[in-house]
Amino acid sequence: MIICGIEIKGSEAIFALATRQQDGVGHLPLAIKKIGLEDDDESANVKAFAQQIAGFVRENGISHIAIKKRSKKGELAGGPTTFCAGGSVTLS
């Protein structure tokens, strides 16, 4: 089982992979650690971002995805771009 943790930060999805091992959980090194979303006002860019995420999931044999929750209020609240990025990630 390969688990992918994703943090949506601004217009980027940042990844960390882990696998379950006999002695616990092990970190897996990545060649690609993040994927960016260019100009989220263009639907073609959001679709391309979603396709990149889906390709990343397939190429790495990911079976489970966990997305770090974004803040809804306060100084560290996520903006509209994180909604586009988060929606793309969860759709793939």
Backbone as JSON, one array per atom type, in Angstrom:
{
  "sequence": "MIICGIEIKGSEAIFALATRQQDGVGHLPLAIKKIGLEDDDESANVKAFAQQIAGFVRENGISHIAIKKRSKKGELAGGPTTFCAGGSVTLS",
  "N": [[0.84, -1.17, 0.0], [0.63, 2.15, -0.95], [0.74, 5.34, 0.27], [-0.26, 8.66, -0.26], [0.42, 11.79, 0.88], [-0.94, 15.01, 0.69], [-0.41, 18.44, 0.56], [-2.05, 21.4, 0.02], [-0.88, 24.33, -1.02], [-1.17, 27.56, -1.58], [-0.93, 27.85, -4.95], [0.0, 25.32, -5.43], [0.4, 21.77, -5.24], [1.77, 19.82, -2.84], [3.67, 16.95, -2.3], [4.03, 13.9, -0.38], [5.17, 10.64, 0.02], [4.39, 7.49, 1.46], [4.87, 4.17, 2.68], [3.49, 1.15, 3.92], [5.26, -0.89, 6.05], [6.81, -3.87, 7.43], [7.92, -3.14, 9.89], [6.64, -0.78, 10.49], [5.89, 2.45, 9.18], [7.23, 3.61, 6.14], [9.1, 6.16, 4.5], [8.93, 7.21, 1.12], [11.15, 8.17, -1.4], [10.86, 10.91, -3.75], [10.87, 11.92, -7.19], [9.42, 13.99, -8.29], [8.19, 16.51, -6.35], [6.25, 18.38, -6.09], [3.42, 19.85, -7.75], [2.42, 22.47, -9.78], [-0.28, 24.82, -10.21], [-1.07, 26.71, -12.83], [-2.38, 29.94, -13.58], [-5.38, 29.88, -12.46], [-7.78, 30.83, -13.37], [-8.3, 29.97, -15.88], [-9.99, 27.35, -17.31], [-8.85, 25.28, -18.76], [-6.28, 25.11, -17.72], [-6.79, 24.22, -15.11], [-7.88, 21.72, -15.68], [-5.65, 20.52, -16.9], [-3.91, 20.48, -14.71], [-5.31, 18.68, -13.04], [-5.06, 16.38, -14.62], [-2.29, 16.02, -14.52], [-1.98, 15.41, -11.81], [-3.47, 13.02, -11.69], [-1.9, 11.41, -13.38], [0.46, 11.35, -11.86], [-0.43, 9.9, -9.64], [-1.06, 7.42, -10.83], [1.5, 6.67, -11.93], [3.02, 6.32, -9.63], [1.79, 4.28, -8.3], [-0.13, 4.75, -6.29], [-2.32, 4.05, -3.65], [-3.88, 5.18, -1.68], [-4.99, 8.43, -0.72], [-4.35, 11.32, 1.19], [-5.43, 14.47, 2.08], [-4.24, 17.46, 3.34], [-6.14, 19.42, 5.46], [-7.47, 22.62, 4.66], [-7.43, 25.87, 6.09], [-10.45, 27.59, 6.91], [-11.05, 30.05, 7.93], [-9.56, 33.04, 9.27], [-6.13, 34.25, 9.56], [-4.5, 32.46, 8.16], [-6.14, 31.36, 6.26], [-7.18, 29.54, 3.36], [-7.11, 30.58, -0.06], [-9.12, 31.26, -3.05], [-7.77, 29.85, -5.06], [-6.8, 27.56, -3.83], [-9.12, 26.13, -3.56], [-9.63, 25.43, -6.23], [-7.34, 23.88, -6.77], [-7.53, 21.89, -4.75], [-9.98, 20.71, -5.42], [-9.31, 19.62, -7.88], [-7.43, 17.72, -7.17], [-8.92, 15.95, -5.55], [-10.68, 14.96, -7.4], [-9.2, 13.32, -9.05]],
  "CA": [[0.0, 0.0, 0.0], [1.36, 3.41, -1.02], [-0.11, 6.44, 0.71], [0.22, 9.96, -0.68], [-0.05, 12.95, 1.63], [-0.9, 16.19, -0.15], [-0.71, 19.73, 1.16], [-2.34, 22.42, -0.97], [-0.32, 25.58, -0.51], [-1.26, 28.53, -2.67], [-1.3, 27.22, -6.22], [0.8, 24.1, -5.58], [0.13, 20.55, -4.47], [3.05, 19.3, -2.36], [3.46, 15.52, -2.05], [4.9, 13.03, 0.41], [4.72, 9.26, -0.12], [4.77, 6.55, 2.51], [4.42, 2.8, 2.46], [3.41, 0.35, 5.14], [6.29, -1.92, 6.1], [6.66, -4.76, 8.58], [8.3, -2.46, 11.13], [5.95, 0.52, 10.59], [5.68, 3.21, 7.95], [8.48, 4.08, 5.55], [9.02, 7.27, 3.55], [9.41, 6.91, -0.23], [11.69, 9.37, -2.07], [10.14, 11.31, -4.96], [11.53, 12.77, -8.17], [8.55, 15.17, -8.36], [7.66, 16.73, -5.0], [5.1, 19.27, -6.15], [2.88, 20.2, -9.07], [1.82, 23.79, -9.69], [-1.45, 25.18, -11.01], [-0.92, 28.02, -13.46], [-3.59, 30.74, -13.83], [-6.56, 29.08, -12.16], [-8.97, 31.39, -14.03], [-8.47, 29.24, -17.14], [-10.42, 25.98, -17.03], [-7.89, 24.35, -19.39], [-5.17, 24.94, -16.77], [-7.27, 23.4, -14.0], [-7.98, 20.36, -16.22], [-4.28, 20.02, -17.08], [-3.43, 20.21, -13.35], [-5.95, 17.43, -12.61], [-4.44, 15.29, -15.38], [-0.95, 15.81, -13.97], [-2.15, 14.72, -10.53], [-3.9, 11.65, -11.99], [-0.71, 10.73, -13.89], [1.36, 11.15, -10.73], [-1.02, 8.82, -8.84], [-0.86, 6.17, -11.6], [2.93, 6.35, -12.06], [3.59, 5.94, -8.34], [1.03, 3.18, -7.72], [-0.73, 5.23, -5.05], [-3.6, 3.41, -3.35], [-4.64, 6.03, -0.76], [-4.6, 9.85, -0.72], [-4.81, 12.14, 2.32], [-5.2, 15.88, 1.78], [-4.23, 18.28, 4.55], [-7.27, 20.35, 5.49], [-7.11, 24.03, 4.59], [-8.18, 26.72, 7.01], [-11.56, 28.31, 6.3], [-11.08, 31.4, 8.48], [-8.36, 33.51, 9.92], [-4.98, 34.75, 8.8], [-3.94, 31.41, 7.31], [-7.21, 30.76, 5.45], [-6.86, 29.31, 1.96], [-7.81, 31.43, -1.02], [-9.89, 30.56, -4.07], [-6.92, 28.95, -5.83], [-6.72, 26.26, -3.14], [-10.34, 25.39, -3.89], [-9.42, 24.83, -7.57], [-6.32, 22.84, -6.64], [-8.08, 20.81, -3.93], [-11.0, 20.03, -6.22], [-8.63, 18.84, -8.91], [-6.78, 16.58, -6.52], [-9.9, 14.99, -5.09], [-11.35, 14.37, -8.55], [-8.37, 12.38, -9.79]],
  "C": [[0.89, 1.24, 0.0], [0.38, 4.53, -0.71], [0.55, 7.75, 0.29], [-0.41, 11.04, 0.19], [0.1, 14.17, 0.75], [-1.24, 17.42, 0.68], [-0.92, 20.71, 0.01], [-1.87, 23.74, -0.39], [-0.29, 26.58, -1.66], [-1.75, 27.84, -3.93], [-0.5, 25.95, -6.48], [0.25, 22.97, -4.72], [1.5, 19.96, -4.13], [2.82, 17.89, -1.85], [4.48, 14.92, -1.09], [4.32, 11.62, 0.29], [5.24, 8.4, 1.02], [4.23, 5.18, 2.14], [4.41, 2.07, 3.8], [4.44, -0.77, 5.03], [6.09, -2.77, 7.35], [6.95, -4.05, 9.9], [7.67, -1.07, 11.26], [5.72, 1.15, 9.24], [7.02, 3.72, 7.45], [8.22, 5.18, 4.53], [9.59, 6.82, 2.2], [9.93, 8.19, -0.88], [10.94, 9.64, -3.38], [11.03, 12.13, -5.88], [10.75, 14.08, -8.29], [7.94, 15.34, -6.98], [6.47, 17.67, -4.99], [4.7, 19.53, -7.6], [2.15, 21.52, -8.89], [0.63, 23.96, -10.62], [-1.22, 26.59, -11.53], [-2.29, 28.66, -13.63], [-4.89, 29.95, -13.69], [-7.85, 29.67, -12.74], [-9.27, 30.68, -15.35], [-8.82, 27.78, -16.84], [-9.47, 24.95, -17.64], [-6.71, 24.09, -18.45], [-5.56, 24.06, -15.6], [-7.39, 21.94, -14.45], [-6.6, 19.73, -16.4], [-3.66, 19.65, -15.73], [-4.0, 18.88, -12.84], [-5.35, 16.23, -13.34], [-3.04, 14.98, -14.89], [-1.02, 15.04, -12.65], [-2.52, 13.25, -10.77], [-2.73, 10.83, -12.52], [0.27, 10.41, -12.78], [0.88, 9.97, -9.88], [-0.79, 7.48, -9.53], [0.6, 5.74, -11.6], [3.54, 5.85, -10.75], [2.81, 4.84, -7.63], [0.36, 3.52, -6.4], [-2.1, 4.6, -4.85], [-4.49, 4.26, -2.45], [-4.09, 7.46, -0.82], [-5.18, 10.52, 0.51], [-4.44, 13.58, 2.01], [-5.28, 16.67, 3.08], [-5.32, 19.34, 4.43], [-6.77, 21.78, 5.44], [-7.97, 24.81, 5.56], [-9.29, 27.46, 6.28], [-11.6, 29.76, 6.75], [-9.71, 31.77, 9.02], [-7.25, 33.9, 8.96], [-4.43, 33.73, 7.82], [-4.99, 30.72, 6.44], [-6.77, 30.63, 4.0], [-7.68, 30.21, 1.07], [-8.54, 30.6, -2.06], [-9.06, 29.58, -4.9], [-6.81, 27.59, -5.16], [-7.98, 25.45, -3.34], [-10.2, 24.71, -5.25], [-8.45, 23.66, -7.48], [-6.88, 21.64, -5.87], [-9.14, 20.02, -4.67], [-10.39, 19.16, -7.28], [-8.01, 17.58, -8.32], [-7.82, 15.54, -6.14], [-10.65, 14.32, -6.24], [-10.52, 13.28, -9.22], [-8.27, 11.03, -9.17]]
}
